């Protein structure tokens, strides 16, 4: 017998067709280990400077390429030294063979598409349903990026994005970093255009460290499934960014890659200082997010939730995520009974 794919399964299948970060660009002096939706990966940079993402398991005896070494345009297994080309993943050298013509012809590892953007290395497991994020409000501006130390959160991508974009939790979770802030949320002016959700608000830093930086408009932007950013537009300082890109190691377990950026002509605090302040906010969120249950949005409607006008942004993000699922997995296909995921 077969049964219909659950919405959870559909969300997971859809994310296999979406770009996610798997490493910081700054870390590629040595091969890096990564996991994306259960797939074990290695991320490294070749001698020519190309970032590469490939399967982490050596097809000889299963060693982890993240422990290996880069040789020119290939990576060598740490166990027996077998080398695999960065471009196509084919085995190019077996040290134990006197005759390299006898390399097993099927010996290869899968190579994934790569884009470097926002100081991170991005990849996609299957045919991408859309191009990598390219926010309209950043176009035409030269930004300098600083990638933060990634954070682990035992949540799904959508829960992580909602936490980043929710505004009603500030007085309860961020009273240290932001100081006292109003508990009543003003009517939110939210606009959704397909997979993008945007909102503008004036910065109210309360008693926080940003309180004296002058007039500022915050441009909130989410792009389903996994980009959330704030572009701060200061009247006298210029523009800066904080952006988060939660990457699903598993369906409900993410590594949050994130960073800050300053426009080249920004005259406020430097990148290190902006990262320090934004990290305070992130770290306040972590223990609260870790206790959210279920750990990912309940796309199948098993749990009861109640919403209020302050949730308008996150409700629109959920609509955008559902549209993303429709684009990536347009039909609810049948799956063998017994393989249904737990909602």
PLY file of the C-alpha trace (Angstrom):
ply
format ascii 1.0
element vertex 343
property float x
property float y
property float z
element edge 342
property int vertex1
property int vertex2
end_header
0.00 0.00 0.00
0.98 3.64 -0.38
-0.09 6.82 1.34
0.26 10.50 0.54
3.41 12.38 1.42
3.00 14.37 4.64
3.64 18.10 4.59
6.70 17.50 6.75
8.09 15.12 4.14
7.21 17.62 1.44
9.06 20.40 3.27
12.15 18.23 3.65
12.05 17.17 0.00
11.67 20.81 -1.05
14.69 21.93 0.95
16.87 19.46 -0.94
16.25 21.76 -3.90
17.29 24.94 -2.06
20.70 26.57 -1.60
22.08 26.47 1.96
25.45 27.50 3.43
27.75 24.70 4.55
30.90 26.59 5.60
32.37 30.01 6.12
34.72 31.13 3.37
37.30 32.13 5.94
37.62 28.54 7.23
38.67 26.88 3.98
42.41 26.88 4.66
41.76 23.23 5.56
38.92 20.87 4.53
35.75 21.36 6.56
33.12 18.83 7.58
29.46 19.64 6.95
26.08 17.92 7.12
23.11 19.02 5.03
19.78 17.22 5.48
21.62 14.10 6.61
24.19 14.14 3.80
27.79 14.14 5.05
29.87 16.60 3.03
33.40 17.94 2.77
34.04 21.58 1.88
37.46 22.74 0.74
39.32 25.20 -1.47
41.57 24.08 -4.31
44.98 25.52 -5.08
43.41 27.71 -7.79
41.00 29.16 -5.20
37.79 27.33 -6.13
35.49 26.34 -3.28
34.31 22.73 -3.59
31.57 20.67 -1.93
31.65 16.88 -2.29
30.53 13.74 -0.49
32.62 13.22 2.63
32.90 9.43 2.41
35.77 7.89 0.49
34.38 5.06 -1.70
37.49 2.96 -1.03
37.09 2.17 2.68
34.83 4.92 4.00
37.26 7.43 5.52
36.26 11.07 5.97
37.69 13.50 3.43
37.40 16.31 5.98
40.50 14.77 7.58
42.31 14.68 4.24
44.53 17.11 2.37
44.09 19.20 -0.75
46.53 18.52 -3.58
46.20 21.08 -6.35
42.73 20.58 -7.82
41.94 17.39 -5.91
41.44 16.10 -2.39
43.24 13.10 -0.91
41.72 10.58 1.47
43.50 10.57 4.87
43.41 6.74 5.05
45.08 5.49 1.86
45.78 8.68 -0.07
43.35 8.13 -2.93
42.80 11.43 -4.75
39.56 12.65 -6.27
39.22 15.56 -8.68
37.42 18.68 -7.52
35.67 19.24 -10.83
33.99 15.89 -11.47
34.79 13.79 -8.40
36.57 11.04 -10.33
39.46 9.19 -8.72
42.70 10.47 -10.30
45.42 8.77 -8.25
45.80 5.62 -6.15
49.22 5.55 -4.44
49.26 1.78 -3.98
48.93 1.14 -7.74
52.06 0.84 -9.83
49.93 1.33 -12.94
47.51 4.26 -12.58
45.62 2.98 -15.60
44.18 0.36 -13.27
42.27 2.83 -11.10
38.76 1.36 -10.59
36.79 3.14 -13.35
33.71 3.67 -11.19
35.62 5.18 -8.24
34.21 8.67 -7.77
32.49 10.97 -5.30
29.53 13.25 -5.92
30.33 16.90 -6.52
27.71 19.52 -5.70
27.12 23.02 -7.12
28.85 25.84 -5.24
28.33 29.57 -4.88
30.33 31.82 -2.56
28.28 34.75 -1.33
27.86 36.74 1.90
31.23 35.32 3.14
29.87 31.76 3.06
29.99 28.71 0.80
26.56 27.60 -0.41
25.45 24.36 -2.04
22.29 22.50 -3.06
21.69 18.75 -2.94
19.35 18.44 -5.92
18.29 20.52 -8.92
17.71 23.99 -7.41
14.20 25.36 -7.69
15.43 28.97 -7.61
18.59 31.06 -7.74
20.52 31.85 -4.59
19.13 34.76 -2.59
19.94 38.17 -4.04
17.98 40.74 -2.01
16.81 43.74 -3.98
17.66 46.19 -1.19
21.37 45.20 -1.37
21.79 45.63 -5.11
24.02 48.43 -6.28
25.68 48.77 -2.85
29.15 47.46 -2.08
29.11 45.70 1.29
31.97 44.26 3.31
30.93 41.03 5.08
32.11 39.42 8.30
30.95 35.86 8.95
30.19 35.03 12.56
30.92 31.80 14.39
28.01 29.48 13.49
25.48 28.61 16.19
23.74 25.29 16.75
19.99 25.22 17.34
17.90 22.05 17.79
15.13 23.50 15.62
14.06 23.44 12.00
14.83 26.12 9.44
11.39 27.74 9.68
11.43 27.93 13.49
14.90 29.50 13.35
13.75 32.07 10.78
10.60 32.90 12.75
12.65 33.48 15.88
14.89 35.87 13.97
11.92 37.76 12.53
9.49 37.82 15.47
9.18 41.27 17.09
6.89 40.54 20.06
9.53 38.65 22.07
11.96 41.57 22.42
10.89 42.80 25.90
10.96 39.25 27.30
14.07 37.74 25.70
16.23 40.77 24.87
15.78 42.98 27.91
19.56 42.87 28.53
20.81 43.60 25.02
17.98 46.01 24.11
16.93 47.30 27.49
13.24 47.97 28.28
11.13 47.94 25.10
7.35 48.31 24.65
5.35 45.11 25.10
2.49 46.29 22.88
3.35 45.87 19.20
2.19 48.56 16.81
0.22 47.54 13.69
2.77 45.90 11.41
2.99 46.89 7.76
3.99 43.63 6.14
4.20 42.92 2.42
4.64 39.51 0.81
5.74 39.09 -2.79
5.98 35.39 -3.57
8.76 33.94 -1.43
9.82 37.33 -0.04
8.32 38.98 3.03
9.31 42.54 3.92
8.52 45.10 6.59
9.88 48.49 7.61
10.05 49.75 11.19
11.90 52.61 12.87
14.66 51.38 15.17
13.62 51.60 18.81
16.70 50.51 20.71
15.19 51.31 24.11
18.10 51.61 26.51
20.29 49.33 24.41
23.70 50.06 22.94
22.24 51.35 19.66
20.00 53.94 21.33
22.22 56.92 20.48
23.11 56.07 16.87
20.53 58.45 15.44
17.40 57.97 13.34
17.29 54.61 11.61
14.79 52.62 9.56
15.04 48.84 9.78
14.21 46.94 6.60
13.16 43.44 7.63
13.38 40.81 4.92
12.74 37.08 4.86
13.06 34.89 1.80
11.62 31.41 2.13
12.88 29.04 3.13
16.08 30.21 4.78
17.18 33.85 4.65
16.37 36.45 7.30
17.95 39.86 7.42
17.69 43.36 8.77
19.14 46.21 6.75
19.68 49.20 9.03
19.48 52.51 7.16
20.84 55.27 9.41
20.13 58.82 8.35
23.65 60.01 9.16
25.72 56.79 9.24
24.64 54.82 6.16
23.63 51.17 5.83
24.61 48.01 7.62
23.21 44.46 7.70
22.72 41.51 9.99
21.64 38.33 8.22
20.99 34.75 9.26
21.05 31.64 7.08
20.00 28.56 9.10
21.24 25.42 7.38
19.43 22.13 8.12
21.81 19.41 9.26
18.59 17.45 9.73
14.96 18.43 9.25
14.68 19.79 12.81
18.32 20.51 13.67
20.11 23.51 12.18
23.47 25.17 12.12
22.83 28.89 11.97
25.35 30.55 9.70
25.12 34.30 10.02
27.07 37.49 9.61
27.13 41.26 9.49
27.99 43.66 6.70
28.71 47.35 6.41
28.34 49.44 3.29
31.74 50.70 2.16
30.70 54.25 3.07
29.20 53.32 6.46
30.55 55.70 9.12
29.26 53.94 12.25
30.77 51.09 14.28
33.11 48.65 12.55
32.18 45.09 11.64
33.68 43.54 14.76
31.67 45.82 17.03
28.44 45.28 15.10
28.99 41.52 15.24
29.59 41.71 19.00
26.29 43.48 19.59
24.28 41.26 17.24
25.77 38.16 18.84
24.42 39.28 22.21
20.94 39.19 20.69
21.47 35.79 19.05
22.79 34.20 22.23
19.77 35.42 24.19
17.53 33.64 21.67
19.31 30.28 21.74
17.96 28.76 24.98
14.40 29.88 24.22
14.46 28.52 20.68
15.90 25.22 21.94
12.77 24.67 24.04
10.23 25.23 21.25
8.09 22.18 20.52
7.62 20.83 17.98
11.09 21.67 16.81
9.88 22.67 13.34
6.71 24.37 12.11
3.78 21.96 12.33
3.00 21.92 8.61
0.59 18.99 9.07
-1.56 20.81 11.65
-1.22 18.33 14.49
-0.75 20.96 17.23
-3.07 23.83 18.14
-1.63 27.34 17.80
-3.22 30.76 18.30
-2.03 33.92 16.56
-2.46 37.66 17.07
-1.69 40.73 14.89
1.90 40.84 16.21
2.43 37.53 14.35
1.64 39.05 10.95
5.22 38.85 9.69
5.77 35.23 10.67
2.35 34.20 9.35
3.31 35.67 5.98
6.62 33.84 6.14
4.70 30.58 6.60
2.66 31.39 3.51
5.90 32.05 1.63
7.35 28.73 2.82
4.24 26.89 1.63
4.59 28.58 -1.76
8.22 27.42 -1.82
7.06 23.85 -1.19
4.53 24.17 -4.03
7.28 25.29 -6.40
9.83 22.68 -5.34
7.48 19.69 -4.90
4.41 20.63 -6.95
2.55 17.36 -6.44
2.05 15.38 -3.25
3.47 12.09 -4.41
2.75 8.70 -2.87
5.32 7.11 -0.58
5.51 3.53 0.74
3.49 3.00 3.90
5.68 2.90 6.97
8.01 5.68 5.81
5.80 8.50 7.03
7.64 11.08 9.09
6.59 12.16 12.56
4.89 15.53 12.44
0 1
1 2
2 3
3 4
4 5
5 6
6 7
7 8
8 9
9 10
10 11
11 12
12 13
13 14
14 15
15 16
16 17
17 18
18 19
19 20
20 21
21 22
22 23
23 24
24 25
25 26
26 27
27 28
28 29
29 30
30 31
31 32
32 33
33 34
34 35
35 36
36 37
37 38
38 39
39 40
40 41
41 42
42 43
43 44
44 45
45 46
46 47
47 48
48 49
49 50
50 51
51 52
52 53
53 54
54 55
55 56
56 57
57 58
58 59
59 60
60 61
61 62
62 63
63 64
64 65
65 66
66 67
67 68
68 69
69 70
70 71
71 72
72 73
73 74
74 75
75 76
76 77
77 78
78 79
79 80
80 81
81 82
82 83
83 84
84 85
85 86
86 87
87 88
88 89
89 90
90 91
91 92
92 93
93 94
94 95
95 96
96 97
97 98
98 99
99 100
100 101
101 102
102 103
103 104
104 105
105 106
106 107
107 108
108 109
109 110
110 111
111 112
112 113
113 114
114 115
115 116
116 117
117 118
118 119
119 120
120 121
121 122
122 123
123 124
124 125
125 126
126 127
127 128
128 129
129 130
130 131
131 132
132 133
133 134
134 135
135 136
136 137
137 138
138 139
139 140
140 141
141 142
142 143
143 144
144 145
145 146
146 147
147 148
148 149
149 150
150 151
151 152
152 153
153 154
154 155
155 156
156 157
157 158
158 159
159 160
160 161
161 162
162 163
163 164
164 165
165 166
166 167
167 168
168 169
169 170
170 171
171 172
172 173
173 174
174 175
175 176
176 177
177 178
178 179
179 180
180 181
181 182
182 183
183 184
184 185
185 186
186 187
187 188
188 189
189 190
190 191
191 192
192 193
193 194
194 195
195 196
196 197
197 198
198 199
199 200
200 201
201 202
202 203
203 204
204 205
205 206
206 207
207 208
208 209
209 210
210 211
211 212
212 213
213 214
214 215
215 216
216 217
217 218
218 219
219 220
220 221
221 222
222 223
223 224
224 225
225 226
226 227
227 228
228 229
229 230
230 231
231 232
232 233
233 234
234 235
235 236
236 237
237 238
238 239
239 240
240 241
241 242
242 243
243 244
244 245
245 246
246 247
247 248
248 249
249 250
250 251
251 252
252 253
253 254
254 255
255 256
256 257
257 258
258 259
259 260
260 261
261 262
262 263
263 264
264 265
265 266
266 267
267 268
268 269
269 270
270 271
271 272
272 273
273 274
274 275
275 276
276 277
277 278
278 279
279 280
280 281
281 282
282 283
283 284
284 285
285 286
286 287
287 288
288 289
289 290
290 291
291 292
292 293
293 294
294 295
295 296
296 297
297 298
298 299
299 300
300 301
301 302
302 303
303 304
304 305
305 306
306 307
307 308
308 309
309 310
310 311
311 312
312 313
313 314
314 315
315 316
316 317
317 318
318 319
319 320
320 321
321 322
322 323
323 324
324 325
325 326
326 327
327 328
328 329
329 330
330 331
331 332
332 333
333 334
334 335
335 336
336 337
337 338
338 339
339 340
340 341
341 342
